[in-house]
Structure formats: C-alpha cells, structure tokens
Amino acid sequence: MNNKKDELKIVYDQEADVLYVTRGQPEYTDYVEYADDLILRFHPETKQLVGFTLVDFSQHFANKESDIALPFGVDFHMHGELTY
C-alpha cells in the first residue's frame, strides 16, 4: 500500500534550473536558506524537514566529478512489494 504522505516527489524546472524535492504533497512550509543555492523546507507545525530546493542545479554537475553534500540523512524504505 502506498502512503502519499511519505512519497518522495522530485521535480526539475529546466527553465529556472531548479530542483525541488518534497516528501508528501507540496504544501506551505517554513524555510531556511542553508547556502546560496540550497533552501531547506520544514513543516510549519512539526518543524520536520519535508523537502529542499536546489538552485542552479545543473551547475553542480557541469563537471563529472562534482557532487552534492546535503546537510541531512535519509532513511530509505519501500512501500509495497518489490518484484524482479
């Protein structure tokens, strides 16, 4: 069974060169500008991290050796069964 509030939604706006990553349905959030190109988004009541916005996304990958270090950890888990 798929839980919509835990789904990871990833949207890239090519024209603006911005990557949006959100857990659950997008909604109004509080935010903190963590760096010039990284905005962290928090649920306004629980203060839980619910997503982030990465500005100038393609510039991070202009060099094949580039990487992005984000200031949080991630726990991956599957919803439903995985079939091969």
Jmol script that loads the backbone (N, CA, C; Angstrom):
load data "model"
ATOM      1  N   MET A   1       0.843  -1.193   0.000  1.00  0.00           N
ATOM      2  CA  MET A   1       0.000   0.000   0.000  1.00  0.00           C
ATOM      3  C   MET A   1       0.879   1.243   0.000  1.00  0.00           C
ATOM      4  N   ASN A   2       0.574   2.187  -0.835  1.00  0.00           N
ATOM      5  CA  ASN A   2       1.377   3.379  -0.994  1.00  0.00           C
ATOM      6  C   ASN A   2       0.858   4.488  -0.091  1.00  0.00           C
ATOM      7  N   ASN A   3       1.731   5.082   0.712  1.00  0.00           N
ATOM      8  CA  ASN A   3       1.357   6.143   1.628  1.00  0.00           C
ATOM      9  C   ASN A   3       1.748   7.480   1.008  1.00  0.00           C
ATOM     10  N   LYS A   4       0.775   8.259   0.563  1.00  0.00           N
ATOM     11  CA  LYS A   4       1.038   9.519  -0.146  1.00  0.00           C
ATOM     12  C   LYS A   4       1.836  10.509   0.697  1.00  0.00           C
ATOM     13  N   LYS A   5       1.659  10.492   2.024  1.00  0.00           N
ATOM     14  CA  LYS A   5       2.374  11.472   2.839  1.00  0.00           C
ATOM     15  C   LYS A   5       3.864  11.174   2.930  1.00  0.00           C
ATOM     16  N   ASP A   6       4.285   9.974   2.568  1.00  0.00           N
ATOM     17  CA  ASP A   6       5.703   9.624   2.606  1.00  0.00           C
ATOM     18  C   ASP A   6       6.337   9.524   1.228  1.00  0.00           C
ATOM     19  N   GLU A   7       5.565   9.732   0.168  1.00  0.00           N
ATOM     20  CA  GLU A   7       6.124   9.660  -1.177  1.00  0.00           C
ATOM     21  C   GLU A   7       7.164  10.759  -1.373  1.00  0.00           C
ATOM     22  N   LEU A   8       8.192  10.434  -2.112  1.00  0.00           N
ATOM     23  CA  LEU A   8       9.217  11.414  -2.448  1.00  0.00           C
ATOM     24  C   LEU A   8       8.924  11.936  -3.844  1.00  0.00           C
ATOM     25  N   LYS A   9       8.682  13.235  -3.952  1.00  0.00           N
ATOM     26  CA  LYS A   9       8.380  13.854  -5.240  1.00  0.00           C
ATOM     27  C   LYS A   9       9.586  14.701  -5.652  1.00  0.00           C
ATOM     28  N   ILE A  10      10.089  14.439  -6.866  1.00  0.00           N
ATOM     29  CA  ILE A  10      11.241  15.161  -7.387  1.00  0.00           C
ATOM     30  C   ILE A  10      10.829  15.840  -8.680  1.00  0.00           C
ATOM     31  N   VAL A  11      10.994  17.157  -8.735  1.00  0.00           N
ATOM     32  CA  VAL A  11      10.605  17.941  -9.902  1.00  0.00           C
ATOM     33  C   VAL A  11      11.778  18.832 -10.288  1.00  0.00           C
ATOM     34  N   TYR A  12      12.131  18.783 -11.572  1.00  0.00           N
ATOM     35  CA  TYR A  12      13.185  19.662 -12.075  1.00  0.00           C
ATOM     36  C   TYR A  12      12.569  20.669 -13.029  1.00  0.00           C
ATOM     37  N   ASP A  13      12.756  21.948 -12.746  1.00  0.00           N
ATOM     38  CA  ASP A  13      12.302  23.026 -13.616  1.00  0.00           C
ATOM     39  C   ASP A  13      13.504  23.435 -14.461  1.00  0.00           C
ATOM     40  N   GLN A  14      13.544  22.948 -15.705  1.00  0.00           N
ATOM     41  CA  GLN A  14      14.706  23.170 -16.566  1.00  0.00           C
ATOM     42  C   GLN A  14      14.891  24.654 -16.892  1.00  0.00           C
ATOM     43  N   GLU A  15      13.803  25.354 -17.122  1.00  0.00           N
ATOM     44  CA  GLU A  15      13.897  26.771 -17.476  1.00  0.00           C
ATOM     45  C   GLU A  15      14.526  27.585 -16.338  1.00  0.00           C
ATOM     46  N   ALA A  16      14.138  27.295 -15.109  1.00  0.00           N
ATOM     47  CA  ALA A  16      14.688  28.010 -13.952  1.00  0.00           C
ATOM     48  C   ALA A  16      15.953  27.347 -13.412  1.00  0.00           C
ATOM     49  N   ASP A  17      16.248  26.115 -13.864  1.00  0.00           N
ATOM     50  CA  ASP A  17      17.375  25.315 -13.393  1.00  0.00           C
ATOM     51  C   ASP A  17      17.305  25.112 -11.876  1.00  0.00           C
ATOM     52  N   VAL A  18      16.128  24.663 -11.436  1.00  0.00           N
ATOM     53  CA  VAL A  18      15.872  24.450 -10.012  1.00  0.00           C
ATOM     54  C   VAL A  18      15.320  23.038  -9.811  1.00  0.00           C
ATOM     55  N   LEU A  19      15.863  22.344  -8.816  1.00  0.00           N
ATOM     56  CA  LEU A  19      15.388  21.012  -8.443  1.00  0.00           C
ATOM     57  C   LEU A  19      14.600  21.129  -7.148  1.00  0.00           C
ATOM     58  N   TYR A  20      13.388  20.578  -7.148  1.00  0.00           N
ATOM     59  CA  TYR A  20      12.534  20.558  -5.956  1.00  0.00           C
ATOM     60  C   TYR A  20      12.385  19.116  -5.503  1.00  0.00           C
ATOM     61  N   VAL A  21      12.656  18.837  -4.251  1.00  0.00           N
ATOM     62  CA  VAL A  21      12.470  17.507  -3.685  1.00  0.00           C
ATOM     63  C   VAL A  21      11.577  17.682  -2.454  1.00  0.00           C
ATOM     64  N   THR A  22      10.465  16.945  -2.447  1.00  0.00           N
ATOM     65  CA  THR A  22       9.478  17.085  -1.375  1.00  0.00           C
ATOM     66  C   THR A  22       8.985  15.723  -0.940  1.00  0.00           C
ATOM     67  N   ARG A  23       8.873  15.532   0.369  1.00  0.00           N
ATOM     68  CA  ARG A  23       8.240  14.325   0.910  1.00  0.00           C
ATOM     69  C   ARG A  23       6.769  14.642   1.112  1.00  0.00           C
ATOM     70  N   GLY A  24       5.914  13.840   0.476  1.00  0.00           N
ATOM     71  CA  GLY A  24       4.476  14.062   0.576  1.00  0.00           C
ATOM     72  C   GLY A  24       4.002  15.109  -0.416  1.00  0.00           C
ATOM     73  N   GLN A  25       2.791  15.544  -0.254  1.00  0.00           N
ATOM     74  CA  GLN A  25       2.214  16.535  -1.152  1.00  0.00           C
ATOM     75  C   GLN A  25       2.799  17.911  -0.842  1.00  0.00           C
ATOM     76  N   PRO A  26       3.159  18.681  -1.876  1.00  0.00           N
ATOM     77  CA  PRO A  26       3.673  20.031  -1.622  1.00  0.00           C
ATOM     78  C   PRO A  26       2.637  20.865  -0.883  1.00  0.00           C
ATOM     79  N   GLU A  27       3.097  21.633   0.067  1.00  0.00           N
ATOM     80  CA  GLU A  27       2.220  22.499   0.849  1.00  0.00           C
ATOM     81  C   GLU A  27       3.042  23.667   1.365  1.00  0.00           C
ATOM     82  N   TYR A  28       2.374  24.611   2.006  1.00  0.00           N
ATOM     83  CA  TYR A  28       3.094  25.746   2.576  1.00  0.00           C
ATOM     84  C   TYR A  28       4.091  25.235   3.614  1.00  0.00           C
ATOM     85  N   THR A  29       5.304  25.756   3.575  1.00  0.00           N
ATOM     86  CA  THR A  29       6.325  25.354   4.538  1.00  0.00           C
ATOM     87  C   THR A  29       7.089  26.568   5.028  1.00  0.00           C
ATOM     88  N   ASP A  30       7.741  26.393   6.172  1.00  0.00           N
ATOM     89  CA  ASP A  30       8.749  27.346   6.602  1.00  0.00           C
ATOM     90  C   ASP A  30      10.036  26.949   5.893  1.00  0.00           C
ATOM     91  N   TYR A  31      10.960  27.861   5.759  1.00  0.00           N
ATOM     92  CA  TYR A  31      12.198  27.511   5.066  1.00  0.00           C
ATOM     93  C   TYR A  31      13.395  28.239   5.664  1.00  0.00           C
ATOM     94  N   VAL A  32      14.556  27.667   5.406  1.00  0.00           N
ATOM     95  CA  VAL A  32      15.824  28.246   5.832  1.00  0.00           C
ATOM     96  C   VAL A  32      16.759  28.211   4.635  1.00  0.00           C
ATOM     97  N   GLU A  33      17.378  29.327   4.320  1.00  0.00           N
ATOM     98  CA  GLU A  33      18.401  29.343   3.273  1.00  0.00           C
ATOM     99  C   GLU A  33      19.683  28.826   3.896  1.00  0.00           C
ATOM    100  N   TYR A  34      19.981  27.572   3.639  1.00  0.00           N
ATOM    101  CA  TYR A  34      21.142  26.912   4.230  1.00  0.00           C
ATOM    102  C   TYR A  34      22.430  27.355   3.554  1.00  0.00           C
ATOM    103  N   ALA A  35      22.377  27.582   2.256  1.00  0.00           N
ATOM    104  CA  ALA A  35      23.507  28.072   1.460  1.00  0.00           C
ATOM    105  C   ALA A  35      22.923  28.908   0.331  1.00  0.00           C
ATOM    106  N   ASP A  36      23.793  29.535  -0.449  1.00  0.00           N
ATOM    107  CA  ASP A  36      23.310  30.385  -1.545  1.00  0.00           C
ATOM    108  C   ASP A  36      22.393  29.642  -2.502  1.00  0.00           C
ATOM    109  N   ASP A  37      22.626  28.335  -2.658  1.00  0.00           N
ATOM    110  CA  ASP A  37      21.871  27.569  -3.643  1.00  0.00           C
ATOM    111  C   ASP A  37      21.039  26.443  -3.040  1.00  0.00           C
ATOM    112  N   LEU A  38      20.917  26.398  -1.718  1.00  0.00           N
ATOM    113  CA  LEU A  38      20.175  25.318  -1.064  1.00  0.00           C
ATOM    114  C   LEU A  38      19.201  25.878  -0.040  1.00  0.00           C
ATOM    115  N   ILE A  39      17.917  25.569  -0.249  1.00  0.00           N
ATOM    116  CA  ILE A  39      16.860  26.002   0.664  1.00  0.00           C
ATOM    117  C   ILE A  39      16.240  24.763   1.286  1.00  0.00           C
ATOM    118  N   LEU A  40      16.220  24.695   2.609  1.00  0.00           N
ATOM    119  CA  LEU A  40      15.608  23.577   3.329  1.00  0.00           C
ATOM    120  C   LEU A  40      14.196  23.981   3.722  1.00  0.00           C
ATOM    121  N   ARG A  41      13.234  23.062   3.537  1.00  0.00           N
ATOM    122  CA  ARG A  41      11.826  23.355   3.831  1.00  0.00           C
ATOM    123  C   ARG A  41      11.341  22.490   4.990  1.00  0.00           C
ATOM    124  N   PHE A  42      10.642  23.118   5.930  1.00  0.00           N
ATOM    125  CA  PHE A  42      10.185  22.466   7.150  1.00  0.00           C
ATOM    126  C   PHE A  42       8.680  22.607   7.312  1.00  0.00           C
ATOM    127  N   HIS A  43       8.052  21.559   7.872  1.00  0.00           N
ATOM    128  CA  HIS A  43       6.626  21.620   8.190  1.00  0.00           C
ATOM    129  C   HIS A  43       6.445  22.713   9.244  1.00  0.00           C
ATOM    130  N   PRO A  44       5.478  23.625   9.066  1.00  0.00           N
ATOM    131  CA  PRO A  44       5.358  24.767   9.977  1.00  0.00           C
ATOM    132  C   PRO A  44       4.998  24.398  11.418  1.00  0.00           C
ATOM    133  N   GLU A  45       4.338  23.273  11.635  1.00  0.00           N
ATOM    134  CA  GLU A  45       3.948  22.892  12.996  1.00  0.00           C
ATOM    135  C   GLU A  45       4.933  21.924  13.635  1.00  0.00           C
ATOM    136  N   THR A  46       5.306  20.879  12.904  1.00  0.00           N
ATOM    137  CA  THR A  46       6.170  19.847  13.486  1.00  0.00           C
ATOM    138  C   THR A  46       7.650  20.189  13.377  1.00  0.00           C
ATOM    139  N   LYS A  47       7.977  21.135  12.496  1.00  0.00           N
ATOM    140  CA  LYS A  47       9.375  21.532  12.231  1.00  0.00           C
ATOM    141  C   LYS A  47      10.202  20.405  11.625  1.00  0.00           C
ATOM    142  N   GLN A  48       9.544  19.368  11.110  1.00  0.00           N
ATOM    143  CA  GLN A  48      10.250  18.281  10.434  1.00  0.00           C
ATOM    144  C   GLN A  48      10.657  18.733   9.040  1.00  0.00           C
ATOM    145  N   LEU A  49      11.833  18.274   8.595  1.00  0.00           N
ATOM    146  CA  LEU A  49      12.294  18.545   7.252  1.00  0.00           C
ATOM    147  C   LEU A  49      11.387  17.805   6.272  1.00  0.00           C
ATOM    148  N   VAL A  50      10.794  18.532   5.329  1.00  0.00           N
ATOM    149  CA  VAL A  50       9.891  17.912   4.357  1.00  0.00           C
ATOM    150  C   VAL A  50      10.388  18.057   2.925  1.00  0.00           C
ATOM    151  N   GLY A  51      11.478  18.787   2.724  1.00  0.00           N
ATOM    152  CA  GLY A  51      11.989  18.911   1.376  1.00  0.00           C
ATOM    153  C   GLY A  51      13.107  19.925   1.282  1.00  0.00           C
ATOM    154  N   PHE A  52      13.607  20.032   0.058  1.00  0.00           N
ATOM    155  CA  PHE A  52      14.620  21.048  -0.192  1.00  0.00           C
ATOM    156  C   PHE A  52      14.530  21.508  -1.640  1.00  0.00           C
ATOM    157  N   THR A  53      15.091  22.677  -1.886  1.00  0.00           N
ATOM    158  CA  THR A  53      15.151  23.273  -3.211  1.00  0.00           C
ATOM    159  C   THR A  53      16.612  23.544  -3.515  1.00  0.00           C
ATOM    160  N   LEU A  54      17.066  23.073  -4.677  1.00  0.00           N
ATOM    161  CA  LEU A  54      18.447  23.270  -5.088  1.00  0.00           C
ATOM    162  C   LEU A  54      18.456  24.171  -6.319  1.00  0.00           C
ATOM    163  N   VAL A  55      18.961  25.385  -6.137  1.00  0.00           N
ATOM    164  CA  VAL A  55      19.008  26.388  -7.193  1.00  0.00           C
ATOM    165  C   VAL A  55      20.268  26.175  -8.034  1.00  0.00           C
ATOM    166  N   ASP A  56      20.205  26.519  -9.314  1.00  0.00           N
ATOM    167  CA  ASP A  56      21.332  26.314 -10.242  1.00  0.00           C
ATOM    168  C   ASP A  56      21.768  24.855 -10.239  1.00  0.00           C
ATOM    169  N   PHE A  57      20.798  23.963 -10.335  1.00  0.00           N
ATOM    170  CA  PHE A  57      21.022  22.522 -10.242  1.00  0.00           C
ATOM    171  C   PHE A  57      22.077  22.020 -11.220  1.00  0.00           C
ATOM    172  N   SER A  58      21.993  22.416 -12.484  1.00  0.00           N
ATOM    173  CA  SER A  58      22.907  21.873 -13.492  1.00  0.00           C
ATOM    174  C   SER A  58      24.355  22.278 -13.241  1.00  0.00           C
ATOM    175  N   GLN A  59      24.581  23.400 -12.594  1.00  0.00           N
ATOM    176  CA  GLN A  59      25.953  23.827 -12.313  1.00  0.00           C
ATOM    177  C   GLN A  59      26.670  22.856 -11.378  1.00  0.00           C
ATOM    178  N   HIS A  60      25.924  22.133 -10.569  1.00  0.00           N
ATOM    179  CA  HIS A  60      26.519  21.166  -9.652  1.00  0.00           C
ATOM    180  C   HIS A  60      27.073  19.962 -10.399  1.00  0.00           C
ATOM    181  N   PHE A  61      26.598  19.755 -11.614  1.00  0.00           N
ATOM    182  CA  PHE A  61      27.003  18.580 -12.375  1.00  0.00           C
ATOM    183  C   PHE A  61      27.698  18.939 -13.682  1.00  0.00           C
ATOM    184  N   ALA A  62      28.176  20.164 -13.820  1.00  0.00           N
ATOM    185  CA  ALA A  62      28.891  20.577 -15.025  1.00  0.00           C
ATOM    186  C   ALA A  62      30.197  19.797 -15.160  1.00  0.00           C
ATOM    187  N   ASN A  63      30.770  19.428 -14.046  1.00  0.00           N
ATOM    188  CA  ASN A  63      31.997  18.632 -14.004  1.00  0.00           C
ATOM    189  C   ASN A  63      31.609  17.238 -13.542  1.00  0.00           C
ATOM    190  N   LYS A  64      32.034  16.202 -14.245  1.00  0.00           N
ATOM    191  CA  LYS A  64      31.652  14.834 -13.889  1.00  0.00           C
ATOM    192  C   LYS A  64      32.053  14.455 -12.468  1.00  0.00           C
ATOM    193  N   GLU A  65      33.028  15.142 -11.914  1.00  0.00           N
ATOM    194  CA  GLU A  65      33.490  14.814 -10.569  1.00  0.00           C
ATOM    195  C   GLU A  65      32.744  15.589  -9.488  1.00  0.00           C
ATOM    196  N   SER A  66      31.782  16.425  -9.889  1.00  0.00           N
ATOM    197  CA  SER A  66      31.019  17.201  -8.917  1.00  0.00           C
ATOM    198  C   SER A  66      30.084  16.300  -8.126  1.00  0.00           C
ATOM    199  N   ASP A  67      29.830  16.679  -6.906  1.00  0.00           N
ATOM    200  CA  ASP A  67      28.823  16.004  -6.102  1.00  0.00           C
ATOM    201  C   ASP A  67      28.159  17.031  -5.209  1.00  0.00           C
ATOM    202  N   ILE A  68      27.110  16.606  -4.555  1.00  0.00           N
ATOM    203  CA  ILE A  68      26.370  17.483  -3.661  1.00  0.00           C
ATOM    204  C   ILE A  68      26.331  16.817  -2.292  1.00  0.00           C
ATOM    205  N   ALA A  69      26.758  17.526  -1.273  1.00  0.00           N
ATOM    206  CA  ALA A  69      26.663  17.021   0.099  1.00  0.00           C
ATOM    207  C   ALA A  69      25.541  17.801   0.779  1.00  0.00           C
ATOM    208  N   LEU A  70      24.463  17.094   1.127  1.00  0.00           N
ATOM    209  CA  LEU A  70      23.323  17.737   1.768  1.00  0.00           C
ATOM    210  C   LEU A  70      23.425  17.582   3.283  1.00  0.00           C
ATOM    211  N   PRO A  71      22.924  18.553   4.030  1.00  0.00           N
ATOM    212  CA  PRO A  71      23.110  18.558   5.480  1.00  0.00           C
ATOM    213  C   PRO A  71      22.082  17.734   6.254  1.00  0.00           C
ATOM    214  N   PHE A  72      21.702  16.565   5.726  1.00  0.00           N
ATOM    215  CA  PHE A  72      20.761  15.713   6.438  1.00  0.00           C
ATOM    216  C   PHE A  72      20.911  14.283   5.966  1.00  0.00           C
ATOM    217  N   GLY A  73      20.447  13.354   6.781  1.00  0.00           N
ATOM    218  CA  GLY A  73      20.486  11.942   6.430  1.00  0.00           C
ATOM    219  C   GLY A  73      19.154  11.501   5.862  1.00  0.00           C
ATOM    220  N   VAL A  74      19.172  10.318   5.265  1.00  0.00           N
ATOM    221  CA  VAL A  74      17.964   9.782   4.641  1.00  0.00           C
ATOM    222  C   VAL A  74      17.810   8.320   5.024  1.00  0.00           C
ATOM    223  N   ASP A  75      16.598   7.921   5.377  1.00  0.00           N
ATOM    224  CA  ASP A  75      16.274   6.515   5.599  1.00  0.00           C
ATOM    225  C   ASP A  75      15.359   6.084   4.465  1.00  0.00           C
ATOM    226  N   PHE A  76      15.822   5.155   3.636  1.00  0.00           N
ATOM    227  CA  PHE A  76      15.004   4.655   2.533  1.00  0.00           C
ATOM    228  C   PHE A  76      14.218   3.444   2.998  1.00  0.00           C
ATOM    229  N   HIS A  77      12.953   3.372   2.610  1.00  0.00           N
ATOM    230  CA  HIS A  77      12.155   2.178   2.818  1.00  0.00           C
ATOM    231  C   HIS A  77      11.113   2.103   1.710  1.00  0.00           C
ATOM    232  N   MET A  78      10.733   0.871   1.378  1.00  0.00           N
ATOM    233  CA  MET A  78       9.788   0.634   0.290  1.00  0.00           C
ATOM    234  C   MET A  78       8.360   0.592   0.823  1.00  0.00           C
ATOM    235  N   HIS A  79       7.454   1.074   0.014  1.00  0.00           N
ATOM    236  CA  HIS A  79       6.025   0.917   0.274  1.00  0.00           C
ATOM    237  C   HIS A  79       5.529  -0.131  -0.713  1.00  0.00           C
ATOM    238  N   GLY A  80       5.048  -1.217  -0.220  1.00  0.00           N
ATOM    239  CA  GLY A  80       4.589  -2.274  -1.119  1.00  0.00           C
ATOM    240  C   GLY A  80       5.681  -3.277  -1.404  1.00  0.00           C
ATOM    241  N   GLU A  81       5.384  -4.202  -2.308  1.00  0.00           N
ATOM    242  CA  GLU A  81       6.316  -5.283  -2.619  1.00  0.00           C
ATOM    243  C   GLU A  81       7.150  -4.931  -3.846  1.00  0.00           C
ATOM    244  N   LEU A  82       8.347  -5.452  -3.868  1.00  0.00           N
ATOM    245  CA  LEU A  82       9.245  -5.283  -4.992  1.00  0.00           C
ATOM    246  C   LEU A  82       9.300  -6.598  -5.752  1.00  0.00           C
ATOM    247  N   THR A  83       9.031  -6.537  -7.050  1.00  0.00           N
ATOM    248  CA  THR A  83       9.113  -7.736  -7.867  1.00  0.00           C
ATOM    249  C   THR A  83      10.203  -7.534  -8.902  1.00  0.00           C
ATOM    250  N   TYR A  84      10.927  -8.589  -9.222  1.00  0.00           N
ATOM    251  CA  TYR A  84      12.014  -8.528 -10.191  1.00  0.00           C
ATOM    252  C   TYR A  84      11.543  -9.104 -11.501  1.00  0.00           C
TER     253      TYR A  84
END
end "model"
wireframe off; spacefill off
backbone 0.3
color backbone group
